[in-house]
Amino acid sequence: MPQYMLAICHDEPYDDLDFNDPDIQRMVAQVGAFNEKLQAAGAWVFGAGLRPASTATVVRSSGGDVSMTDGPFAETKEHIGGFYIIEAADLDAALVWAGEAAAVCGGFPIEVRPCEGG
């Protein structure tokens, strides 16, 4: 079955979220229920939250030399804050899952991409 990445896009910074805030607690519970729904449907492959892009290290290789710089790679307002790898019958089915993910993730945009070989 084809695999898709659902990338959850966040505005920076998001590392100062107050997990005692009732709105954040509600979103965490909603995401947990969504994760269980993905698993029960057999669509779950993997998912994880990511630390903020400010914690990234960008590694490049050119002519045998490797260089490392503090991230993020792209200077943008939004960064990937988490992701799912799911299995879905087709892009339309993946987009349905993405719509549910956007709803439970506080309305953050979800970028959907097919995985190569998946």
ROLUM-558158 format. One line per 5 residues: number of its first residue (from 0); for each residue z negated, x, y negated of C-alpha. Coordinates in Angstrom, 1 decimal. Each point is the difference from the previous one (the first is absolute). Example, Ala and Ser with C-alpha at 12.3 -4.5 7.8 and 13.67 -1.06 7.14 Angstrom:
% ROLUM-558158
0) -7.8,12.3,4.5 | 0.7,1.4,-3.4
***
This chain:
% ROLUM-558158
0) 0.0,0.0,0.0 | 0.8,1.4,-3.5 | -2.8,1.5,-2.0 | -0.6,-0.4,-3.7 | -2.3,1.7,-2.5
5) -1.8,-2.3,-2.4 | -1.1,2.2,-2.9 | -2.7,-1.4,-2.2 | 0.6,1.1,-3.6 | -3.0,0.5,-2.3
10) -0.4,0.8,-3.7 | -1.9,3.2,-0.6 | -2.9,0.5,-0.1 | -1.4,-2.0,2.9 | -2.6,2.5,1.3
15) -2.7,-1.6,-2.2 | 0.0,-3.4,1.7 | -3.4,-1.6,0.2 | -0.4,-1.1,3.6 | -3.0,-2.1,-1.0
20) 2.2,-2.1,-2.2 | 0.4,-3.5,1.6 | 3.7,0.0,-0.7 | 0.5,3.4,1.7 | -2.2,-1.2,2.9
25) 2.2,-3.1,0.4 | 3.1,2.1,0.0 | -1.4,2.3,2.6 | -0.9,-3.0,2.2 | 3.5,-1.4,-0.5
30) 1.7,3.3,1.0 | -2.2,0.2,3.1 | 1.0,-3.5,1.0 | 3.7,0.9,-0.6 | -0.4,3.1,2.1
35) -1.4,-2.1,2.9 | 2.9,-2.5,-0.4 | 2.5,2.9,0.2 | -1.7,1.3,3.1 | -0.2,-3.4,1.7
40) 3.7,-0.6,-0.6 | 0.9,3.4,1.5 | 1.5,1.2,-3.3 | -2.6,2.6,-0.8 | 1.0,3.7,0.6
45) -2.2,1.8,-2.5 | -1.4,-0.4,-3.5 | -2.2,1.9,-2.4 | -1.2,0.2,-3.5 | 0.7,3.2,-1.9
50) -2.1,1.9,-2.5 | 1.5,0.0,-3.5 | 3.2,1.9,-0.7 | -2.1,2.4,-2.2 | -1.4,1.4,3.3
55) 3.5,0.8,1.4 | 1.4,3.5,0.6 | 3.8,0.4,-0.1 | 1.4,2.6,2.4 | 3.5,1.3,-0.5
60) 2.1,2.5,2.0 | 2.9,2.0,-1.4 | 1.6,3.0,1.5 | -2.9,0.6,2.3 | -2.6,-0.1,-2.8
65) -2.5,-2.8,0.0 | -1.6,-1.2,-3.3 | -2.8,-2.4,-0.6 | -0.8,-1.9,-3.1 | -2.5,-2.7,-0.9
70) 1.5,-3.5,0.4 | 1.2,-2.5,-0.3 | 3.7,0.7,0.7 | 1.2,-2.7,-2.4 | -1.3,-0.6,-3.4
75) -0.2,-3.8,0.0 | -2.4,-2.7,-1.0 | -0.1,-1.4,3.6 | -0.7,1.9,3.1 | -0.3,-0.8,3.7
80) -3.7,-0.9,0.6 | 0.4,-1.0,3.6 | 2.5,-1.0,2.6 | 0.7,-1.8,3.2 | 2.4,0.9,2.7
85) 0.9,-3.3,1.7 | 2.5,-1.2,2.6 | 2.0,-3.1,-0.9 | 3.1,-1.6,1.5 | 2.0,0.7,-3.2
90) -0.2,0.6,-3.7 | -0.6,-3.7,-0.7 | -3.0,0.0,2.3 | -1.3,3.2,-1.6 | 0.3,-1.6,-3.5
95) -2.1,-3.0,1.1 | -2.8,2.5,1.1 | 0.5,1.8,-3.3 | -0.5,-3.3,-1.9 | -3.3,-0.5,1.8
100) -1.0,3.6,-0.7 | 0.7,-0.4,-3.7 | -2.2,-3.2,-0.1 | -3.0,1.6,1.7 | 0.3,3.3,-1.8
105) -0.7,-1.6,-3.4 | 3.6,-0.5,-1.0 | 0.9,3.7,0.2 | 3.8,0.5,0.6 | 1.0,0.8,3.5
110) 3.0,2.2,0.6 | 1.7,-0.6,3.4 | 2.1,2.7,1.7 | 1.5,0.1,3.5 | -1.1,3.0,2.0
115) 2.6,2.3,1.5 | 0.2,-0.3,3.7 | -2.5,-2.8,0.0
***
